[in-house]
Amino acid sequence: MDKWTVETVREHLAEIIRANDARYAQQFDSVTLALASLKESIGIALTAADRAVSKAENATERRFEGVNEFRKTLDDAQRTLMPRIESDVRFTALTERVDIIAKLLNEQRGQRAGMSQGWGLAVAAVGLILTVVTIVAAAIAIGAKTP
């Protein structure tokens, strides 16, 4: 093979082309397999991502349900509880009424105590009068017996 002829150059180039074709086909097959594997991996990853997103959405929905329930509880409390200003007004009114009732009770106790003392004085006066009458009657009775 010292000399190159057109035929030998053509065969040589054809052999290089065939070798390159075989190598390219092999590379294409490798790339095709890699793409198929990559496509499968991407599908698995997308499925896992979809599941993760679904779980996250469910968790978020449950959290918002809890938040909404808490808000509803706060709204109910706000509607049912009495405001501080209103409770202060009512408490002040009740305190004034209790003070009036306490004052009336004290006055009634004073009146009862006065009446009790009045009756005591009346009984004592009647007793004193009866004692004086008894003494006078006794003195008259003794004076009438003496000649």
C-alpha positions, 0 to 999 in steps of 0.5 A: 500500500505504498500508493494511493489510488482513487479506488483505495482512497475511496475505500479508505474514506468509505471505511472511515465513514462506516466507522463514524456511522457506527460510532454515531449510531452507537452514540445516538442509541446511547443518547436515545437511552439516556433521553428515555431514562431522563424522560422516565426520571422526569415523569417520576419526579413530576409525579412526586412533585404533584404528590408533594404539592397535593400534600402541601395544598391539603396541609394549607387547607387544613391550616386555613380551616383552623384559622377560619374556625379561630376567626369564627370563635373570635367573631362569636366572642365579639358578638356575645361579650359585653364591651368594657364601656357598657359593663363599666356603666352597668357596674356603676349603676349597680354600685349606686343601687347597692349604696342606696339600698345600704343607706336605706337599711342603715336608716331602717336599723336606726329607726328600729333602734330608736323605736326599741329605745322608745319602747324601753323608755315607755315601759320604764316610765310606766314602771316608774309611775306604777311604783310611785302609785304603789308607794302613794297607795301604800302611804295612804293605806298606812295613813288611813290605818293610823288613828 
